[in-house]
Amino acid sequence: MDAKKWKRILWKNSEKRWLIGLLIAASIWGFVDVRRRGHLHIPAEHRTDLTVYTEAGAAFFDGRAPYDVANARGWTYLYPPLLAMLMAPLHRFAEPNQVTVWFFISLVFCWGCWRECRRLIDVVCQSDPVAAAAWMRWRAWFGTAAVVTALLPTLNCLQRGQVGIVKLYFLLLGARLLLAGRSWLPWTIGGIVLALPAVLKVVPAMPVAFLMVLLLADLLAGLRRGLADSEAALLPRRFAFSAVGVIAGVLLFALLIPGALVGWRANLGYLNTWGHFMLTKADNGGMDPRSGNSHSARNQSLQNAAYRLGNFATYMMSAGPDDRLVENFAPPPMAMDDHTATRLLFLSRAGMILALLALGATLVRGDGRRLNLAVGFSLSCVAMLTVSPVARGHYFLMLAPAILLVPLWLVCHGRPRAAGIMASVLPPLCVLHYCLMPVAGRIGLLGLGTTAWLMAAMVIIARTQANSAANSCSPSPELPLASVAPPLCGNFTPNIG
């Protein structure tokens, strides 16, 4: 057996050992810490969000009002009916057992996210030799940066019994199916899969919608070019079947499945209740004791990060009350409660959406379609965190795809230094947020840092694309293709490191 085969076998065995070791460590942590958070004998120690979903899920089937029932800490359900309905079977177990079962289900989805990230990189590299060569050289750096960035948010998500890992998995799976597919079936299935996270928690509708906008823009750009090559000829069908899949998925997950479970009339009534009372929080999460304080330091959306920093600066200049009072309910009026500040924050969020749309139009003008589309999708996952009024710390595991793909795009376009910087900024921000929460959260470090990173990424990509002599990837002068490119015959399976 030659050396390459031995190396491949040893790598696979090493990967399996790492996975087994991580599973053992996670299992111990799950039983020692996460399970304990489900106990109800001391309500203050009931520190899991899972029972919000399971209690509401049971209420959908036992005649109670699901949007009025609360868990042991007094928190209520805020999302469309399907998520709670899917969680309802767990209500049969005691609360510690509910938490434990969901913890191990979430671990499976963690592994799924890892696999989908690898497969998405594989899809990009198989169609782009320059991207394959760049990934083989930079994968350790980019992969480590992505893992470090997502590690603490993922652990937080597992600990709190949240569903962010599930949302990320279905977003990655759907995006990969749309980008890799070459027939109607994967495109339709990909669209249906993408609709699921959007129906579960609404906010993921932003990356789903943006990916569809990218596919449409790519189709229009292909029509202008004449759909000359075989790849371009697939664009009309890809967009059509993807759109059909998304629409079918929304109908399936919002109407058909819940209607079949609780009745059509009842489901429409629940949707009406959710629409009237829960969508009022779309612009401002508010300070409802039954849903949590959206001005908490844990919320690192652009809106709340700027709100916290403005109040902190005012307090430090002795021009306002202590900004930390917003951690409590019914605080005194703060400087950032001013109508002008509120309007500016709204305009800044709207500006991020417009900037993202402009970047999408730029990305589809070039070649290397799969890499460009994947980068645009990953950036929309980051934009989702800034535009949403609520983005708690565990939401930021959504940064991982962008940390893998944005630097890779920059290396392919001859910007290795910028790629290294962009891969290195967000990991320390996430670590600082969790390790220095009272200070970092107070000044909105993670939220404002993520927004600045997103803006920088969009500007650098747009300028690089505009300055490119040809609208295609070109290897960096620092990246001699012949010396680092893997053999492109056979199957190419990159690793995240």
N, C-alpha and C positions, 0 to 999 in steps of 0.2 A: 504494500500500500504506500502511495507516495506521500510526501510531507504535507501537501495541501489537504488531502483527505484526513490525515491524522489530526491536523490542526482544526479542521471543521468538526470532527468527532469530539475532540477535547473541548472545543468551545461550547458545543451543544450540551455536553455533560456538565461543564462548569455552570452554564446557564440554569440547568435543571437543579444543581446543588444550591445555587443562589435562591431560586424560587422556593425550594423546599425549606431552606433556612428562614427566608422571609415569612413563609406561611406559618412555621412553628413560632417565630417571634410574635407575629401578629395574633396568633391564636392565644398565646399566653396573655398578651395585652388585652385582648378582647374579653377574656374571662376575669382578669384581675381588675381592670378599670372600666371598660365600656359597659359590661353587664351590670356593674354596680350602679351605674347612672340610671337604670330603669326602675330601681326600688322606689316604692311609694310610701314607706313607713315614715320617712322624713321628707315632706314636700320640697324643702329647700335643697335637698340632695338629688331630687329628680331632675337631672341635667341632660335630658335628651329631647330632641324635637320629634322623634319618631312617633310618640304617642299622640301628637297632634293629628297625624295622618290616620293612625289606626282607630282612634276614637271617632273621628269624623267618618271614616269608612264604615264603621259599625252603625253609625247613625243613619247613613243612607239606606240601610236595610231594616232597621228596627223601629222606624217611625219618628225618631227624633229629628229636630232641625239641625242638619249637619254643619251649617255655618254659625250656629249658636252654641253648640256643645264645646267644652273646653277640656284640655288635659289637666293633669294634677297641678300644673303651675299657672293655670288660668289662661292659657294661650288657645286661640281658635284657628280654624282652618281658613286659608285665604285663596285657594287655587281652584281651577275647574274640577268638576266632579271626578274625572277618571282616576287621578292619582290616588285619592282616598279610597275609591272603590277597589283599586288593585291592592291596596294595603289592608283592606278589611279582613282577609283571612288570618292575618297575624293577631287580630284582636282576640282570637280564641285562646291565645296563650297568656300566661302571666307576663306582666310588663318586663321583668328582666329577661324572660325567654324571647319576647318580641324583639328586644334590642339585640340579643345575641344572634338570633336567626338572621335579622337584617344585616348585621355586621358581616357575617360570612357570605351572604348574598352580595354585599357590596365589595368584598374582597375579590369575588369572581369577576365583577365588572371592572375592578382595578386592573386585573390581568387582561381583560378585554380591551381596556383603553391602551395598555402597553402594546398589545398585539396590533391594534388598529393604527397606532402611530407608526409602527414599523411598516405595516402594509401600505399606508399612505405615502411614506418615503419611498417604498419600493415602487409604487405606481409612478411616482415622479421620476425616479432614476432609470426605470426601464425604458422610458421614452426620451431620455435626455442624457447622452454620454457625459456631457460636461457636469451635469448635476451629480451623476454617479461618481465621477472622479472627485468632485468637491466633497461629497459626503464621505467617501472612504478616507479622506485626509482629515476632515474636521468633525467626524461623528463623535469622537470622545468628548470634545469640548462642548458641542451643541447638545449632545445627549445628557451630559452631566449638568449643564445649565438648566435644561428642562426638568430634570429630576429634582434638583435642589429647589427650583422655583415652586414646583407642584407638591413637594413632599409635605410641608407643614399644612397647607390648605387641605390636602388629601387626608392626612391624619385627623385634622379638625372635622372634616366631613364624616369620616368613619366614627369618630368619637361622639358626634352630636346626632347620629342617626339620620343624616341628611341624604338628599338624592342627587347631589351635584355630579357624583361619579357616573351615575346612570345616565344623566343628561349628556355628559361629555361622550360617553360610549356611543350612544345612538347618533349624536352629531357626527362623530368621526366615521362611524360605519356608513351612514347615509352619504356623506361627502365622498368617501372612497368608492362606493358603488356608482355614484354618478360620474366620477372622474375616470374610473377604470373600465366601466361597462362599454360594450360595443354592440349591444342589442337592446330591444325594448324591455326585456325582462329585468335586468339589473337596474336600468334607469327607473322603471316604474317602482320596483321594490325600494330603491334608494330614496325616491320621493316619499313613499309611505313611511319609511323609517325616519326620515327627517321630520315628518309631521308629528311624530310621537313626543319628542321633548318640547316642541312648541305648544302642544296641547297640555302636557303635564304641568308646565310652569310658565307659559306665555313668553317670558323674556327671551328664551332661545329662538323665538320666532324671528328675531333680528338677523342672526347669522343664516338662518334658513332662507329668509326673504332675500338677503344679500347674495347668497349663492345662486338663487334663481335669477337675480338681476345680472350677475356675472355671466351666467349661461346665455341669457338673452342678448347681452352686449356682445358676447363672443360669436353668437349666431349672426348678428347684424354686421359685425366686422368681417365674418367669413363671407357673407353675401356681397359685401363691397369688394372683397378680393376675388370673388367669383367661384368660391368653393372648388378650387382647382384640384386639391389633393384628396386622397381617400379619407383621411382623417377629417378634413373640413366637410366632406359630404355627409358625415354623420351628424353634424351640428343641428340641423332642423329637427331630426327625429329625437335626438337626445333632449333638446329643450322641451319638445312636445310631450314626450313620455314622462320626463321628470316633473313637469307641471301637473300632468294628470295624476301622477303618483302623490304629489303633495296635497292636491285638492282631495283626492280619494282618502288620503290618510287623515286629513282634518275631519272629513265627514265620518270616517270610521271611528276615530278616537273621541271626537266631541259629541257625536250624535248616536251612531249605530250601536256601538258596544255599551255605553251607559244606558241608552234607551232599552236595549235588550235586557239589561240587568235590573233596572228599577222601573221601567215603563217609560214610554215616550213623553207623556204629559208631565210626569214627575221630573224627568231629566230636563225638559225645557223650563220648568219652574225653577229648578236649581241653577241652571245657567242664567236665568233672569235675575235671581237673587245675587249670584256672583257678579254679574255685570253691573247691577245697580249699586252694590255696596262695596265691592272689592276693587273695581277699576277706578274708584275715586282716589285710590292710592297710587295711580300710575304716575302722577306728577310729583307727589310728595308722600313718602311713606308714613308721615305723621308720627304721633306719639301715643298710639292707642295701647293701653296696658294689656289688651287682649291679643295683640299681635307683635309686641316688642317695640322698643324705642328705636326709630330709624336714625336718630341723631347720636346713637351710641358710637364709641370709637371703633367698634368692630365693623361698622358700615363704612366701606372705603370707596363708594361711588364718587364720581366727580362732584356731584352736587353736595354730598355730605362732607367730603374731604375739604372742599373750599369753604363750606359753612363752618367747619371746625377750625380751620386755619384763620379765617377772618375773625371769628370770635376770640381766638387765642391772641391774635395780634392786638385786637382792641383792648383786651384785658391787660396785656403786658404794657400797653401805653397808658394804663389807668383811665381809660375812657369808657369802660363798660364793666358789667358784672363778671364774676369768675366764669370762664367758659366751661368749666367742668360741671357746672350746674345743669347743663343740658343732658347729662347722664341720668338725671332724675326726671320724673314726670312733673308737669306744671312748673317749669323753670321760669325765671323772670324774662322779660323781653331782651333779646340779644341783638347785637349790631347787625348780624346777617339776616335777621328777620325783616329787615327793611325791604320795601317793595322793589326798589331799584336793584338791590343785590339779588333778589329772587329772580327778577326778569333777566339780569345778566347771566345768571347761572342757567336759566332755561335757554337763552340764546346760545350759550357756549355748547350746550348739549346738542342743540339743533345744528350748530356749525360742525360738530364732529360727524354727524350723519351726512351732511352735505360733502364734507371733505372725503369721507369714505366712498361715497358715490363717485366723486371725481376721480379718486384713485382707481376705482374699478374700471372706469372708462379708459384710463391710461394703461392698466394691466392687460386688457384684452387686445390692445393694438399690436403687441409683439408676438413672436413665436414662443415656443416652449409653453404651449397652452396649459398643460397640466400643472406645471410649477406655478405659473401665474395665477391660475384659478385657486390652487391650494393655498397660496400666500394670501390672496384676497379673502378667502374663507377664514383663515386663521386670524387675520386682522379684524374681521367682523366679530369674532369671538371675544377679542380684547375690547373692541368698541362697545359691545354689549355691557361690559362691566362699567364703563364710564357713563353710558347714556342712561342706564337703569337708575332709578332713584335709590334703590337698595342693592348693595353688592357687599355682602358680609365676607369676612376673610376666607371662608371655605369656598366661596365662588371662584377664587383666583387660581384654582387648579386649571381653569380654562385658558390660562396663559401658555400652557405647555406646547400646544401645536405651533403657536406663533414663534416661540423661541427656537423650535426646530427648523421652521420653514423660512422665516424672514432672513436670518443670517445665511442660510443656504442660498437663497435668491441673490443676496448681495455678493457672495463669493463667486457665483456663476457670472455675475455682471462686473467682475473685476474690482470689487470693493472689499477685500479681505479684512482690512483694518476696521472698517465700519461694521463688518459682520462680527468681528471679535468683540467690539464694544457693545453692540446690540445684544449679543448673547450674554454679556457679563453684567448688565445693569439691573435686571429684574430679580435675579436670585438673592442678592443682599437685601433688596427692599422687602421681599417676602419674609426673610429671616428676621430682619429688624422689626417688622410689624409685629410678629409673634413674640419675639424675645423682649421687646421694649414697648409693649402695648400701651401702657399709660402715657408714654411720651409720643411714640410714633403715631399711634391712633389719634391722639389729641390734636396733632398738627396735620393729619391727613396724608402722612408720608407715602403710604402705599397707593392710595387713590390718585394723588397728584402726580406721583412718580410714574404710575402706569399710564396716565393721560399724556404726560410729557413723552414717554417712550413711544406711545402710539403716534403722536404727532410727528416725532422725529422719524419714525419708520416710514410714515406716509410721505413726508417731504423728501427723504433720501431716495426712496423708491421712485417717486415721481421725477425727481431731478435726474436720477441715473437713467431712467427710461427715456427721458427727453434728450439727454446728452449722448445717448447711444448712437453710434454711426449707423448701425443696422438694428432693426427691431428683433434681435435674437440674442440668446445667451452667447457670450464670448468668454473664453477662459481667462482668468487673471494672469498677468505677467508673472505673479509669484506662484502660479499653479501649473507647472509643466504637465500637460495632460498625459503625455506618454509615460511619465514616471510614476503616476499615481492611479491611472485609470485601471479598473479591474477588467478582466476579460468579459466582453459584452455578449459572448455567445453562451447559450444555456440560460439557466435561471440565475438571476441576480437577487440575492436576499440580503439587504443591508441590515445592520443592527444599530440600535440606538446607543450602544455602548454599555 
